[in-house]
Structures are given as C-alpha cells and as structure tokens.
Amino acid sequence: MGSRQKLSFYRDFLEGQLFQNDLQAPEEKGKGPMVICLDCSGSMKERVSRDLWSKALIVALVKLANEQDRVVSVVRFESVCYEPIEIHPKEDIDQLIRLLITSPTNGGTKFQAPLERARNIIEQDDDYSEADIVFITDGIAPLSSVFLQEYSESLEKLKTNFFLLEIEPEWGWSNTLKDLASQTWIRFFPAFGDSV
C-alpha cells in the first residue's frame, strides 16, 4: 500500500468512517509497522472521554495490526517516557490492555523523549523499517526549532509518516508537532447531554 493509501486509511479509521467488518479484510490494508505515542499526562486522565477514547483507539489499531501481521510498539509518555510495549503479530493483546488501564501519571507533558524513543525504535529495529508514527495528545509542549528541523529531516530519511491526533486541545493552542505531521486530526467530544 502506498503512503497516500495508508494516509487515507488512517484518516478514515481515525474519523470513524470504517465499519467493524472493514477491519476483517487485512489483504486490502497496509502491512507496515506502527509506533504509537500515547500522552498519559494528568490532563488526558482528567477527562474520561480523552483517556478512554485514546486507549480504545490504540487497542483497535493494535488489534487491526495484529490481524495483519504488523508489529506495533506503544510508547506511553507524560513528563517522563516509559518503556515501549511491543506487540508482535498474533500475540495476545491482554497485556497491552492491562498496561494501558494502569498507565501511571505524574502530571506533566514532554514531547521530545517520546519522539526520540519512536525514532530510535525505527532506526534500530529492522522490524520497524519505514514504520508510521501515530502521536496522540491533548496538549502542547515546547520543542526547539532546531530539534523540529532535525527530526523532520530524520523522518524523511527513514521514510516515516507522522500522524498527529489531538484530542480536545485547548482553543488557540498551536501545536508545533503539526510541523512534522503528514496529517493532523482534531477530535472533540460533545458536551454531556449534547447529541452525538
């Protein structure tokens, strides 16, 4: 699957336009690996919709990748970055679910460590050659322009697409990660009592 087709697939998946039975057709989808970076900061956990939706999305993406013989690594982060959770094809994802449910939080958000961890996984493990990075956050964190430029160049060299999903970001925020993204999505949830 070409990068344009992968982009379309991820867009449709993240926007909820794929039905469950679409996920049953692995031969039509890509076979590339993924590195998913999940923000586990306090602000993600203070709103149940952010926390549950992001983790449900990861479980669905990993389940899809698992069925398609695609390797996935999940990098949880906040003010610190935790050891990646690696899921190989056909592995039971119960451990992933347990780790997602019990993800610790110390409150803050830092982007540089998970970005570097994701890149290191792709550079150092042949199983992740040309992997896509899916970065899920509700916030912003400072990144230097020098780091962003260097990281952008490394993504191009590695033939890696960077997908950014912002969950209920604060109005007026401009996330510097957008400069890296092949595609950006913003997900808002209706207020309690609103129709979906």
N, CA, C and O of each residue as an XYZ file, in Angstrom:
784
protein
N       0.847     -1.170      0.000
C       0.000      0.000      0.000
C       0.892      1.233      0.000
O       1.817      1.332      0.806
N       0.621      2.170     -0.897
C       1.395      3.391     -0.966
C       1.086      4.309      0.207
O       0.108      4.114      0.928
N       1.946      5.321      0.386
C       1.764      6.217      1.532
C       0.456      7.000      1.415
O      -0.164      7.306      2.433
N       0.026      7.327      0.199
C      -1.233      8.049      0.035
C      -2.417      7.174      0.461
O      -3.365      7.660      1.079
N      -2.354      5.882      0.125
C      -3.422      4.964      0.531
C      -3.419      4.761      2.045
O      -4.480      4.715      2.668
N      -2.209      4.639      2.649
C      -2.125      4.492      4.099
C      -2.706      5.716      4.789
O      -3.420      5.602      5.786
N      -2.387      6.906      4.239
C      -2.903      8.143      4.803
C      -4.420      8.148      4.786
O      -5.062      8.522      5.767
N      -4.989      7.730      3.661
C      -6.441      7.673      3.539
C      -7.033      6.672      4.523
O      -8.064      6.937      5.141
N      -6.382      5.525      4.669
C      -6.876      4.519      5.605
C      -6.876      5.035      7.034
O      -7.878      4.928      7.741
N      -5.727      5.606      7.463
C      -5.656      6.126      8.828
C      -6.682      7.231      9.044
O      -7.324      7.297     10.092
N      -6.834      8.108      8.034
C      -7.811      9.193      8.166
C      -9.201      8.619      8.375
O      -9.919      9.029      9.287
N      -9.577      7.673      7.534
C     -10.908      7.083      7.648
C     -11.082      6.363      8.974
O     -12.142      6.436      9.595
N     -10.031      5.664      9.409
C     -10.132      4.944     10.672
C     -10.295      5.911     11.836
O     -11.172      5.741     12.683
N      -9.428      6.937     11.867
C      -9.457      7.871     12.989
C     -10.721      8.712     13.001
O     -11.163      9.147     14.065
N     -11.309      8.948     11.837
C     -12.540      9.726     11.783
C     -13.775      8.845     11.943
O     -14.904      9.330     11.865
N     -13.562      7.560     12.166
C     -14.678      6.661     12.433
C     -15.471      6.292     11.193
O     -16.641      5.924     11.296
N     -14.850      6.385     10.019
C     -15.575      6.095      8.799
C     -15.439      4.640      8.351
O     -16.062      4.238      7.368
N     -14.642      3.857      9.050
C     -14.532      2.443      8.720
C     -15.446      1.652      9.648
O     -15.496      1.913     10.850
N     -16.154      0.705      9.097
C     -17.021     -0.137      9.907
C     -16.236     -1.337     10.405
O     -15.194     -1.677      9.843
N     -16.722     -1.972     11.445
C     -16.015     -3.093     12.054
C     -15.706     -4.186     11.031
O     -14.619     -4.762     11.061
N     -16.642     -4.480     10.127
C     -16.363     -5.553      9.170
C     -15.295     -5.157      8.163
O     -14.702     -6.031      7.530
N     -15.027     -3.838      7.991
C     -13.916     -3.422      7.147
C     -12.595     -3.881      7.751
O     -11.630     -4.129      7.029
N     -12.551     -3.992      9.074
C     -11.320     -4.379      9.735
C     -11.026     -5.866      9.559
O      -9.962     -6.339      9.959
N     -11.953     -6.597      8.969
C     -11.785     -8.032      8.773
C     -11.102     -8.368      7.447
O     -10.978     -9.543      7.102
N     -10.656     -7.348      6.694
C     -10.104     -7.603      5.365
C      -8.640     -7.174      5.295
O      -8.320     -6.179      4.644
N      -7.747     -7.914      5.959
C      -6.354     -7.490      6.036
C      -5.655     -7.439      4.695
O      -4.711     -6.667      4.526
N      -6.092     -8.240      3.736
C      -5.396     -8.250      2.457
C      -5.532     -6.927      1.717
O      -4.750     -6.643      0.810
N      -6.527     -6.105      2.099
C      -6.730     -4.838      1.427
C      -5.981     -3.704      2.100
O      -5.921     -2.605      1.549
N      -5.408     -3.934      3.270
C      -4.785     -2.867      4.034
C      -3.268     -3.007      4.006
O      -2.736     -3.993      3.494
N      -2.567     -1.998      4.568
C      -1.116     -1.987      4.573
C      -0.534     -3.004      5.520
O      -1.222     -3.519      6.402
N       0.727     -3.287      5.333
C       1.411     -4.258      6.176
C       2.505     -3.595      6.996
O       3.259     -4.287      7.680
N       2.609     -2.291      6.947
C       3.698     -1.599      7.619
C       3.545     -1.543      9.122
O       2.428     -1.568      9.638
N       4.672     -1.467      9.835
C       4.647     -1.366     11.288
C       4.202      0.025     11.745
O       4.168      0.970     10.957
N       3.863      0.132     13.036
C       3.458      1.404     13.630
C       4.155      1.590     14.967
O       4.394      0.630     15.700
N       4.477      2.833     15.270
C       4.891      3.228     16.609
C       3.862      4.249     17.067
O       3.730      5.318     16.471
N       3.132      3.916     18.132
C       2.083      4.791     18.639
C       2.578      5.444     19.924
O       2.961      4.754     20.868
N       2.570      6.773     19.959
C       2.960      7.520     21.158
C       1.695      8.024     21.832
O       0.909      8.752     21.224
N       1.498      7.641     23.081
C       0.284      7.992     23.820
C       0.601      8.902     24.997
O       1.382      8.545     25.879
N      -0.005     10.069     25.003
C       0.100     11.019     26.104
C      -0.708     10.481     27.283
O      -1.917     10.280     27.169
N      -0.047     10.251     28.403
C      -0.705      9.755     29.628
C      -0.659     10.810     30.732
O      -0.732     10.474     31.914
N      -0.539     12.074     30.357
C      -0.421     13.151     31.342
C      -1.722     13.332     32.117
O      -2.758     12.769     31.764
N      -1.646     14.121     33.167
C      -2.808     14.350     34.017
C      -3.995     14.914     33.269
O      -5.134     14.553     33.565
N      -3.758     15.803     32.295
C      -4.875     16.402     31.559
C      -5.603     15.383     30.685
O      -6.801     15.519     30.434
N      -4.880     14.365     30.225
C      -5.538     13.306     29.455
C      -6.444     12.483     30.362
O      -7.505     12.024     29.938
N      -6.025     12.298     31.605
C      -6.807     11.463     32.518
C      -7.937     12.216     33.207
O      -8.892     11.603     33.684
N      -7.832     13.559     33.262
C      -8.867     14.301     33.985
C     -10.193     14.327     33.230
O     -11.244     14.549     33.830
N     -10.150     14.103     31.929
C     -11.387     13.977     31.162
C     -11.502     12.535     30.692
O     -10.671     12.054     29.922
N     -12.525     11.861     31.156
C     -12.703     10.438     30.847
C     -12.769     10.208     29.345
O     -12.246      9.210     28.849
N     -13.411     11.125     28.610
C     -13.550     10.948     27.168
C     -12.192     10.890     26.486
O     -11.992     10.072     25.588
N     -11.261     11.733     26.891
C      -9.913     11.728     26.298
C      -9.213     10.394     26.578
O      -8.683      9.747     25.675
N      -9.226     10.015     27.827
C      -8.499      8.831     28.270
C      -9.062      7.561     27.633
O      -8.322      6.772     27.046
N     -10.363      7.372     27.753
C     -10.975      6.147     27.234
C     -10.910      6.080     25.716
O     -10.604      5.027     25.156
N     -11.194      7.190     25.046
C     -11.221      7.171     23.584
C      -9.831      6.886     23.019
O      -9.692      6.092     22.089
N      -8.790      7.536     23.582
C      -7.440      7.324     23.060
C      -6.988      5.880     23.273
O      -6.347      5.294     22.400
N      -7.321      5.308     24.428
C      -6.908      3.932     24.700
C      -7.715      2.928     23.874
O      -7.177      1.916     23.426
N      -8.989      3.205     23.677
C      -9.804      2.333     22.817
C      -9.282      2.371     21.378
O      -9.246      1.345     20.698
N      -8.881      3.553     20.924
C      -8.319      3.683     19.582
C      -7.051      2.854     19.447
O      -6.857      2.165     18.446
N      -6.184      2.922     20.461
C      -4.938      2.156     20.406
C      -5.227      0.657     20.371
O      -4.616     -0.071     19.589
N      -6.142      0.195     21.204
C      -6.486     -1.228     21.198
C      -7.001     -1.633     19.816
O      -6.639     -2.693     19.305
N      -7.845     -0.792     19.211
C      -8.376     -1.110     17.874
C      -7.263     -1.130     16.828
O      -7.226     -2.029     15.988
N      -6.359     -0.155     16.866
C      -5.246     -0.130     15.914
C      -4.331     -1.336     16.090
O      -3.888     -1.933     15.109
N      -4.048     -1.695     17.347
C      -3.181     -2.850     17.602
C      -3.869     -4.141     17.180
O      -3.231     -5.035     16.625
N      -5.163     -4.238     17.441
C      -5.904     -5.434     17.019
C      -5.866     -5.573     15.491
O      -5.653     -6.664     14.963
N      -6.073     -4.470     14.804
C      -6.017     -4.475     13.344
C      -4.628     -4.883     12.864
O      -4.496     -5.743     11.993
N      -3.597     -4.269     13.431
C      -2.224     -4.594     13.036
C      -1.905     -6.050     13.338
O      -1.254     -6.728     12.543
N      -2.365     -6.528     14.491
C      -2.136     -7.904     14.907
C      -2.707     -8.878     13.878
O      -2.059     -9.857     13.507
N      -3.915     -8.599     13.427
C      -4.569     -9.478     12.442
C      -3.888     -9.420     11.086
O      -4.038    -10.331     10.272
N      -3.137     -8.349     10.839
C      -2.494     -8.158      9.539
C      -0.988     -8.438      9.580
O      -0.251     -8.059      8.670
N      -0.545     -9.105     10.645
C       0.876     -9.451     10.781
C       1.773     -8.220     10.782
O       2.853     -8.230     10.191
N       1.328     -7.179     11.437
C       2.102     -5.942     11.540
C       2.562     -5.765     12.982
O       1.774     -5.942     13.911
N       3.816     -5.420     13.172
C       4.350     -5.196     14.505
C       4.021     -3.763     14.941
O       4.036     -2.835     14.132
N       3.723     -3.605     16.236
C       3.368     -2.301     16.795
C       4.113     -2.105     18.101
O       4.274     -3.038     18.887
N       4.563     -0.888     18.320
C       5.151     -0.520     19.600
C       4.371      0.672     20.134
O       4.109      1.625     19.400
N       3.998      0.621     21.420
C       3.254      1.711     22.052
C       4.168      2.368     23.074
O       4.651      1.720     24.003
N       4.398      3.663     22.889
C       5.253      4.442     23.769
C       4.362      5.359     24.604
O       3.786      6.315     24.084
N       4.250      5.065     25.899
C       3.463      5.918     26.796
C       4.382      6.978     27.380
O       5.527      6.709     27.743
N       3.842      8.199     27.461
C       4.677      9.282     27.973
C       3.840     10.312     28.722
O       2.617     10.365     28.598
N       4.526     11.107     29.485
C       3.984     12.283     30.182
C       5.185     13.185     30.381
O       5.816     13.572     29.398
N       5.533     13.542     31.629
C       6.781     14.277     31.852
C       7.978     13.346     31.748
O       9.116     13.803     31.634
N       7.726     12.040     31.786
C       8.751     11.023     31.546
C       8.230     10.081     30.462
O       7.042     10.070     30.139
N       9.147      9.297     29.915
C       8.790      8.351     28.856
C       8.993      6.944     29.396
O      10.041      6.646     29.969
N       8.004      6.076     29.222
C       8.066      4.714     29.747
C       8.574      3.744     28.692
O       8.590      4.051     27.500
N       8.984      2.577     29.147
C       9.469      1.549     28.224
C       8.360      1.198     27.225
O       7.200      1.063     27.616
N       8.701      1.052     25.960
C       7.684      0.719     24.954
C       7.039     -0.642     25.220
O       7.666     -1.558     25.751
N       5.792     -0.739     24.840
C       5.074     -2.011     24.859
C       5.089     -2.504     23.421
O       4.507     -1.867     22.543
N       5.744     -3.625     23.172
C       5.859     -4.137     21.808
C       4.900     -5.303     21.624
O       4.870     -6.239     22.423
N       4.124     -5.224     20.563
C       3.155     -6.278     20.242
C       3.522     -6.866     18.885
O       3.529     -6.171     17.869
N       3.825     -8.155     18.891
C       4.153     -8.852     17.647
C       2.890     -9.472     17.066
O       1.922     -9.718     17.784
N       2.907     -9.722     15.763
C       1.723    -10.315     15.129
C       1.257    -11.581     15.836
O       2.054    -12.422     16.250
N      -0.048    -11.683     15.957
C      -0.737    -12.841     16.534
C      -0.552    -12.971     18.048
O      -0.984    -13.962     18.637
N       0.082    -11.986     18.682
C       0.230    -12.030     20.134
C      -1.077    -11.625     20.803
O      -1.872    -10.867     20.248
N      -1.274    -12.136     21.982
C      -2.417    -11.757     22.803
C      -2.221    -10.304     23.243
O      -1.140     -9.939     23.705
N      -3.253     -9.478     23.104
C      -3.100     -8.069     23.467
C      -3.623     -7.768     24.874
O      -3.758     -6.602     25.245
N      -3.917     -8.806     25.656
C      -4.391     -8.581     27.022
C      -3.390     -7.788     27.859
O      -3.783     -6.928     28.649
N      -2.097     -8.074     27.688
C      -1.074     -7.346     28.453
C      -1.097     -5.864     28.096
O      -0.975     -5.007     28.971
N      -1.253     -5.564     26.808
C      -1.348     -4.167     26.385
C      -2.517     -3.482     27.075
O      -2.372     -2.373     27.591
N      -3.668     -4.131     27.089
C      -4.858     -3.544     27.708
C      -4.618     -3.297     29.194
O      -4.976     -2.241     29.715
N      -4.012     -4.269     29.875
C      -3.717     -4.093     31.307
C      -2.781     -2.908     31.541
O      -2.994     -2.121     32.463
N      -1.749     -2.781     30.710
C      -0.797     -1.688     30.867
C      -1.431     -0.336     30.541
O      -1.119      0.667     31.182
N      -2.304     -0.308     29.560
C      -2.983      0.949     29.238
C      -3.901      1.380     30.372
O      -3.969      2.563     30.707
N      -4.603      0.425     30.959
C      -5.534      0.740     32.047
C      -4.787      1.277     33.261
O      -5.281      2.160     33.962
N      -3.595      0.739     33.504
C      -2.856      1.115     34.707
C      -1.739      2.119     34.428
O      -0.837      2.279     35.250
N      -1.787      2.797     33.277
C      -0.733      3.757     32.949
C      -0.588      4.798     34.049
O      -1.567      5.440     34.427
N       0.628      4.971     34.567
C       0.837      5.952     35.633
C       0.804      7.368     35.088
O       0.886      7.566     33.875
N       0.686      8.354     35.963
C       0.788      9.745     35.546
C       1.397     10.577     36.660
O       1.058     10.418     37.832
N       2.300     11.464     36.276
C       2.870     12.425     37.208
C       2.446     13.839     36.842
O       2.894     14.806     37.458
N       1.591     13.957     35.848
C       1.001     15.253     35.552
C       1.498     15.968     34.324
O       0.675     16.405     33.519
N       2.795     16.116     34.126
C       3.302     16.974     33.063
C       3.312     16.334     31.692
O       2.965     15.165     31.529
N       3.721     17.133     30.697
C       3.806     16.645     29.321
C       5.110     17.112     28.696
O       5.403     18.308     28.681
N       5.890     16.177     28.184
C       7.097     16.489     27.426
C       7.092     15.636     26.170
O       6.863     14.428     26.227
N       7.347     16.275     25.035
C       7.275     15.587     23.743
C       8.605     15.035     23.252
O       8.618     14.039     22.528
N       9.712     15.643     23.617
C      10.979     15.269     22.981
C      11.358     13.811     23.248
O      11.770     13.105     22.327
N      11.224     13.352     24.498
C      11.611     11.971     24.827
C      10.811     10.932     24.036
O      11.420     10.015     23.483
N       9.460     11.028     23.951
C       8.751     10.015     23.154
C       9.060     10.112     21.660
O       9.087      9.096     20.966
N       9.290     11.316     21.166
C       9.668     11.452     19.754
C      11.002     10.756     19.485
O      11.155     10.038     18.497
N      11.955     10.979     20.375
C      13.259     10.330     20.213
C      13.147      8.821     20.361
O      13.792      8.077     19.622
N      12.326      8.357     21.316
C      12.143      6.917     21.510
C      11.537      6.284     20.253
O      11.988      5.229     19.808
N      10.522      6.925     19.688
C       9.885      6.402     18.466
C      10.899      6.314     17.328
O      10.967      5.308     16.623
N      11.675      7.364     17.159
C      12.682      7.363     16.089
C      13.729      6.280     16.321
O      14.138      5.596     15.382
N      14.165      6.125     17.575
C      15.165      5.099     17.883
C      14.652      3.699     17.567
O      15.396      2.862     17.054
N      13.393      3.447     17.869
C      12.795      2.143     17.552
C      12.887      1.881     16.057
O      13.277      0.796     15.627
N      12.520      2.894     15.266
C      12.509      2.743     13.806
C      13.931      2.583     13.258
O      14.162      1.789     12.346
N      14.879      3.340     13.818
C      16.265      3.278     13.338
C      16.961      1.978     13.723
O      17.764      1.451     12.953
N      16.659      1.462     14.907
C      17.463      0.370     15.455
C      16.867     -1.017     15.290
O      17.558     -2.012     15.510
N      15.597     -1.105     14.908
C      14.954     -2.414     14.797
C      14.440     -2.599     13.370
O      13.541     -1.882     12.930
N      15.013     -3.557     12.655
C      14.630     -3.791     11.258
C      13.145     -4.103     11.096
O      12.568     -3.852     10.037
N      12.521     -4.652     12.149
C      11.085     -4.942     12.080
C      10.257     -3.668     11.905
O       9.109     -3.729     11.464
N      10.842     -2.507     12.251
C      10.117     -1.231     12.194
C      10.558     -0.347     11.031
O      10.275      0.851     11.024
N      11.238     -0.917     10.062
C      11.673     -0.146      8.906
C      10.484      0.542      8.246
O       9.476     -0.097      7.944
N      10.606      1.843      8.024
C       9.569      2.662      7.388
C       8.247      2.646      8.160
O       7.174      2.774      7.570
N       8.332      2.490      9.463
C       7.123      2.496     10.294
C       6.457      3.868     10.271
O       7.111      4.885     10.042
N       5.154      3.881     10.508
C       4.420      5.125     10.712
C       4.423      5.438     12.203
O       4.358      4.538     13.040
N       4.501      6.735     12.521
C       4.364      7.185     13.904
C       2.978      7.813     14.045
O       2.613      8.710     13.285
N       2.209      7.333     15.031
C       0.902      7.911     15.355
C       1.058      8.532     16.743
O       1.309      7.820     17.716
N       0.909      9.859     16.840
C       1.156     10.593     18.085
C      -0.174     11.126     18.603
O      -0.839     11.911     17.926
N      -0.567     10.695     19.816
C      -1.872     11.038     20.387
C      -1.663     11.897     21.630
O      -1.008     11.471     22.581
N      -2.224     13.121     21.619
C      -2.055     14.034     22.746
C      -3.228     15.002     22.814
O      -3.973     15.167     21.847
N      -3.379     15.637     23.970
C      -4.374     16.700     24.113
C      -3.691     18.040     24.333
O      -4.362     19.063     24.470
N      -2.373     18.045     24.369
C      -1.699     19.256     24.791
C      -0.562     19.687     23.898
O      -0.384     19.206     22.779
N       0.197     20.614     24.442
C       1.379     21.110     23.760
C       2.551     21.030     24.735
O       2.367     20.997     25.952
N       3.735     21.000     24.185
C       4.952     21.005     24.989
C       6.036     21.661     24.139
O       6.021     21.536     22.914
N       6.966     22.351     24.769
C       7.976     23.070     23.993
C       8.934     22.131     23.262
O       9.397     21.133     23.814
N       9.213     22.475     22.025
C      10.226     21.789     21.224
C      10.997     22.874     20.482
O      10.395     23.785     19.915
N      12.302     22.785     20.483
C      13.096     23.815     19.813
C      12.962     23.691     18.299
O      12.705     22.606     17.777
N      13.136     24.798     17.606
C      13.065     24.788     16.144
C      14.194     23.934     15.576
O      14.031     23.297     14.535
N      15.336     23.920     16.257
C      16.465     23.088     15.810
C      16.091     21.610     15.888
O      16.351     20.850     14.955
N      15.479     21.203     17.003
C      15.049     19.807     17.154
C      14.005     19.455     16.097
O      14.092     18.401     15.466
N      13.014     20.333     15.899
C      11.962     20.061     14.918
C      12.532     19.891     13.508
O      12.114     18.993     12.776
N      13.473     20.739     13.126
C      14.086     20.644     11.804
C      14.854     19.326     11.656
O      14.723     18.624     10.654
N      15.653     19.010     12.672
C      16.444     17.773     12.634
C      15.534     16.547     12.614
O      15.808     15.575     11.910
N      14.453     16.597     13.387
C      13.533     15.465     13.453
C      12.805     15.296     12.126
O      12.624     14.175     11.652
N      12.391     16.400     11.533
C      11.721     16.359     10.229
C      12.627     15.719      9.174
O      12.176     14.904      8.370
N      13.891     16.092      9.186
C      14.846     15.508      8.238
C      15.030     14.016      8.484
O      15.161     13.239      7.538
N      15.041     13.614      9.757
C      15.213     12.188     10.053
C      13.978     11.391      9.629
O      14.113     10.252      9.180
N      12.777     11.964      9.761
C      11.567     11.279      9.298
C      11.629     11.047      7.792
O      11.273      9.975      7.303
N      12.079     12.047      7.076
C      12.193     11.918      5.618
C      13.213     10.847      5.243
O      12.971     10.027      4.357
N      14.343     10.862      5.922
C      15.399      9.868      5.660
C      14.901      8.456      5.957
O      15.216      7.520      5.222
N      14.127      8.301      7.026
C      13.615      6.989      7.429
C      12.368      6.569      6.647
O      11.874      5.454      6.813
N      11.863      7.467      5.792
C      10.626      7.219      5.033
C       9.474      6.919      5.977
O       8.702      5.982      5.777
N       9.383      7.744      7.012
C       8.386      7.563      8.064
C       7.330      8.657      7.983
O       7.659      9.842      7.923
N       6.063      8.258      7.984
C       4.963      9.214      8.067
C       4.654      9.485      9.533
O       4.719      8.583     10.369
N       4.318     10.733      9.837
C       3.997     11.149     11.197
C       2.556     11.630     11.209
O       2.208     12.598     10.534
N       1.716     10.942     11.988
C       0.301     11.291     12.085
C       0.019     11.823     13.477
O       0.350     11.178     14.471
N      -0.590     12.995     13.554
C      -0.881     13.642     14.824
C      -2.383     13.641     15.077
O      -3.166     14.084     14.237
N      -2.770     13.142     16.235
C      -4.165     13.178     16.661
C      -4.243     13.998     17.942
O      -3.722     13.594     18.982
N      -4.891     15.139     17.857
C      -5.086     15.996     19.029
C      -6.491     15.749     19.567
O      -7.476     15.898     18.843
N      -6.577     15.375     20.828
C      -7.864     15.085     21.450
C      -8.264     16.243     22.352
O      -7.616     16.512     23.363
N      -9.334     16.919     21.973
C      -9.863     18.056     22.733
C      -8.778     19.041     23.160
O      -8.664     19.348     24.347
N      -7.976     19.545     22.213
C      -6.957     20.533     22.607
C      -7.624     21.842     23.027
O      -8.756     22.124     22.634
N      -6.923     22.625     23.817
C      -7.444     23.924     24.225
C      -7.511     24.845     23.002
O      -6.625     24.827     22.147
N      -8.553     25.630     22.939
C      -8.706     26.571     21.819
C      -7.543     27.551     21.809
O      -7.107     28.031     22.856
N      -7.050     27.839     20.617
C      -5.980     28.825     20.482
C      -4.587     28.231     20.566
O      -3.606     28.917     20.277
N      -4.483     26.963     20.958
C      -3.164     26.335     21.006
C      -2.694     26.050     19.593
O      -3.480     25.659     18.730
N      -1.427     26.247     19.371
C      -0.831     25.874     18.093
C       0.266     24.862     18.390
O       1.333     25.221     18.889
N       0.005     23.615     18.086
C       0.921     22.544     18.423
C       2.060     22.480     17.404
O       1.819     22.311     16.209
N       3.296     22.614     17.879
C       4.450     22.601     16.982
C       4.613     21.248     16.283
O       5.314     21.152     15.276
N       3.971     20.204     16.814
C       4.041     18.891     16.160
C       3.382     18.910     14.782
O       3.669     18.060     13.939
N       2.502     19.880     14.559
C       1.866     19.978     13.239
C       2.893     20.175     12.137
O       2.660     19.803     10.987
N       4.038     20.764     12.495
C       5.097     20.967     11.504
C       5.695     19.644     11.033
O       6.271     19.578      9.947
N       5.562     18.590     11.840
C       6.101     17.279     11.480
C       5.080     16.401     10.774
O       5.447     15.452     10.081
N       3.811     16.712     10.947
C       2.741     15.782     10.595
C       2.469     15.690      9.100
O       2.382     16.698      8.399
N       2.338     14.453      8.635
C       1.822     14.192      7.289
C       0.335     14.520      7.264
O      -0.203     14.969      6.252
N      -0.319     14.285      8.403
C      -1.753     14.546      8.544
C      -2.038     14.791     10.018
O      -1.442     14.162     10.891
N      -2.960     15.717     10.285
C      -3.371     16.039     11.645
C      -4.874     15.913     11.752
O      -5.604     16.345     10.859
N      -5.344     15.319     12.846
C      -6.768     15.261     13.146
C      -6.993     15.889     14.509
O      -6.150     15.778     15.400
N      -8.120     16.541     14.666
C      -8.514     17.062     15.971
C      -9.840     16.415     16.323
O     -10.773     16.427     15.520
N      -9.926     15.852     17.512
C     -11.128     15.128     17.948
C     -11.733     15.844     19.144
O     -11.088     15.992     20.183
N     -12.985     16.291     18.990
C     -13.739     16.881     20.082
C     -14.908     15.974     20.415
O     -15.407     15.251     19.553
N     -15.337     16.012     21.645
C     -16.494     15.231     22.076
C     -17.612     16.192     22.461
O     -17.345     17.266     23.000
N     -18.852     15.822     22.192
C     -19.959     16.690     22.598
C     -20.030     16.801     24.110
O     -19.679     15.874     24.840
N     -20.496     17.963     24.563
C     -20.690     18.150     25.996
C     -21.765     17.200     26.481
O     -22.617     16.767     25.704
N     -21.728     16.873     27.777
C     -22.700     15.941     28.348
C     -24.108     16.427     28.034
O     -24.441     17.584     28.291
N     -24.920     15.561     27.489
C     -26.301     15.903     27.159
C     -26.491     16.328     25.710
O     -27.619     16.352     25.219
N     -25.375     16.674     24.998
C     -25.483     17.010     23.588
C     -25.701     15.745     22.782
O     -25.312     14.653     23.196
N     -26.326     15.904     21.629
C     -26.472     14.742     20.755
C     -25.165     14.490     20.033
O     -24.422     15.423     19.728
N     -24.886     13.214     19.760
C     -23.627     12.833     19.136
C     -23.746     12.954     17.635
O     -22.787     12.677     16.915
